[in-house]
Amino acid sequence: GILAAAHNNIGVVGIFPELQKVNVKLHIARGLDDSGNGRMSNIMAAMYECKDAGANIINLSLGCRGDDVCYRQTTDEIFTNLLYDDDILVFAAAGNGGNGERSYPASYKSVISVAAVDDEDNHATFSQWNDQVELAAPGVNIRSIRNAQDEYTFKSGTSMAAPHAAGVAALVWSNFPNCTAAQIRDVLAKTARDVGGTGCDNYFGFGVVQAQKAIKYLHGEDCGAMRKYLTGQGGCSHHSHAPTVTPISNTPSVAPRSLLAPSPNIYLGP
């Protein structure tokens, strides 16, 4: 609904309501069970289903909190390959714990971690803040479909914010199909509306994503000649002219991890 609900005078209108009219396809794959739980291996299988269906943008409104529990180097490499080898841009919810803990897959360096803001661009109190947050988008009191009977409710969460950002990416990319996934990622960061403190920060990343400004920017800038803006390290850390970001004291340190550890459990949050 948030990403591509049609303009039909019923319920809500998505970020990219004209999606099907411009021959852009929406593919939905399931990686979680009926209770909203699952394992990263199931999520990866759903992502590859999307890849095989020709997806260029994947939205993941789900997450697993904590470096020691959730981070896997092999999964990190898979997301990097999706971005640079398969030309797929992945967005994920930053997490709803309201603290500085990292959430995955959002905090993998090749995934765009999306924080939530309200209608006045205030940082949502539940939204995770850390050095991998890259963009912010509306995620407070978002009108959403409750079930298949066309009933609606209002929901809050970074799971609402992530599809807003993914929808903007789809809208922008559809106008400039010759750009790569990495170039679209650059443009979204470069044209985001700076909120909070000056420059990129742990709460909003580069700022609130803006479709019109990104499109206007690309009308005056050829993707092939565009100066690289990001270094590929995720969040504020991969700005090629990144400001010094003060570490948040209760962000956990990263401990050594076993590549043979079982796939972490994943929760689906609002």
N, C-alpha and C positions, 0 to 999 in steps of 0.2 A: 504493500500500500504506500508506504513512505517513499519508496524509490520510484515507482512507476504507475500508481493508480491513475486510471483514465479520467479525463475531464468530462464526466457524464451527468453532472448535477446530482450525484448521489454520494454521500459520505465525504471522503477526502480526495484531494488531488495530489498526485505524487510530484516529486522533483522533476521527473522526466515523463510527463503524461503522453507525449507524442512518440514515445519510444518505438512502438510497432509501425508507425507511419513512415519512419525513416529506416526501416528494415533493420532495426536493432532488436535482437531476440533476448528474452528473459528466460533463464533456465533455473529451476528450483531443485536442489538436491538435499536429501535428508541425511544428517550425520548424527542426530540425537534421538533418543527414544521418546515415548509419549510423555514422560515426566520431565523432559528437558535435560537429561543427563546422557553422557556418552564418554567415549575415549578418543584421544587425539587420532588414533588410527582410523576410527570411523569418520572423523572430520576430514582427514586427508583423502579417504576414499571418495567422499562427497565432492571434495575439491577437484579431484582428478576426473570425476564424472562431468563436472562443469567444464573442465579443460577440454575433455574429449568432445563436448557439445559445442566447442568453439568460443567459450567465454574469454573475454578480455578483462573483465572486472568481476571480482568476487567479494561479497560482503559476508563477514562473520560476526553476527551479533551474539557472541558467546565468549567464554573465557575460563581460564584456570589461573588462580592467583598464587604467586610465589616462585622465585627463581629456582630454589632447590627442588621443589616438587614438580614444576611444570616445564622448565627449560630443557630442551634437547638439542645438542649441536647438529645432529642429523636433520632434525626438523627445520632448524635455522637455515641449513644449506638448501633444503627443498624449497623454502620460500624464496631464497635468493635466486635459485634456478627458475622459479616461476616468473619472477620479475624480469630477469635479464635474458634468459634463454627462450622462455615461452611468451614473453611480452604480456604478462598478466599482472594487473594491479590489484592488490589485496587490501581491503579495509577491515578493521576489526574494532570492536568496542574496547575502550581503554579500561573498563572495569568499574564496578559500583561500590567498592569498599570504602571510598571516602578517605583514602590514605595514600602514602607514597609507594606502596608495594607494586611491583610490576605484575601485569596480567598478560597471559599468553593465550593466543598467538599475537595479540596486539603489540607486544614488546619485542618481537623479532625485528631485526633491523630492516628487513625488506618488506615489512607490513606497515601500513599507515594506521597508527593508533589514534583513535578519535575520542576526544573528551566531549562532555556535554555542557552546554550553556543554556540559560533561560532566555526569555524573549527580550531581556535588556542586556544580553551578553555577559551576565554574571556567571561565574564558574559555579556549576551545580555542586552542592555540598557532598553528594555521593560519588562524584566523578573522581577516578584515580588520577593522581598527579605524580609524574616521574619524568626522567630524562628521555623517555621514548615517546611521550605524547607529541604528536606532529601537527594535528589539526583539531579544531573544535567545530561543533555544529549543534543545532537545536536538539535538546534532549529532555526538556522539562514540560510536562503537561501536553504531550503530543497526542492529538486525536488519532486513534488507531482502531483497526478492525479487531473486534473481540472474538468472533468466530465466523463460521461459514454462513451464518444466517444474516449477514450484513448488519450486525449490531456493532456499535462503536463505544469506545471508552477512552479515557485519557490516561496515558502511561508516561512514566519518566524513567530514564536510564540511558547509559551510553549505547545500549542496544537500539535506541531510537536515533541517537546521533550518528552512528556509523552509516546507516543507509542514506541519511541525508548527504553525507560526504560522497558516498559511492554514487548516488544519483547525480550529483554535480559533476563528478568525473565522467560519467557516461554521457551527460549532456555536452560537456566540453569536448570530449574525445570524438563524439559523433560529428562535430563540426570540423575537426582537424584529424581525420583518420590516418594521415601520414606520420603523425607524431608517434613516438614509442611510449610504452608505459612509464618508463623512467622520466621521459620529458614531460608527460602530463603530471606526474608527481611533482616535478620541479615547479611547474607553472602554478599548481594549486598552492604550494607553499609560498611562492614568490608573491602571489596576488591575494593571499589571505588577509583579512582585516585584523590588524594588530589590536588586541584588547589586553587588559590587565597591565602588567609592566611593559616598558618599552622593549621591543624586540622579542625574540623567541624565548619562551619560558616553560617551566614544567607543568603549568596548569592549563595553558591554552595552546601550547606548541607555537606554531607560526601565526596562529589566529583563527578566526572564523572563516570557513571556506566560502568563496564568492564565485558564483557561476559567471555573472555578467562581466566582472572584472577580468576573469581568466580568459574568457572568449575575446574580449576587447584587446587584451595583451597579445594573444596569438594572431589576431588580425594584423598586428603591426610587427610581428616577429616570426620569422621562419624557424620551425623546430630544428631543422638541420643546422642552422647558423646560431642557434641560441646558446648563450654561455651557460655552462653547467652551474647550477645553483646549490645542489646538494651533493654530499660526498658518499651517500649510501649507508651511513651508520645509524640512521633512524633518529627521529626526534630532533631536538635542537643540536645534538652533537654532530649532525651531518650537514649543517650549513657551512658552505665553503668559507664564510666569513663569520663563523659562529661567535657570539658573545660568550663570555665566561658565565657559566650557569652554576649558581651556588648549590651544592649538593643538599638534599633534604635529609635531615639527621636520622629519620627513622626508615629511610629506604634501605632494605636489607642488602648486605654484601653478597657477592656472587661466589658461591663455594664450588669446588670441583664437582663434576657430575659424571655419572656412569652412562655411557652411550647404550648400555644394555639394560638400563632400568625400564620397568614396564611403562607403557603409555599412560600419561596422567589422566585422571578423570576431568571431565569438562562440565561446567554448569552453564545453563542458559538463563541469563538474567534479563529483567525488563530494561 
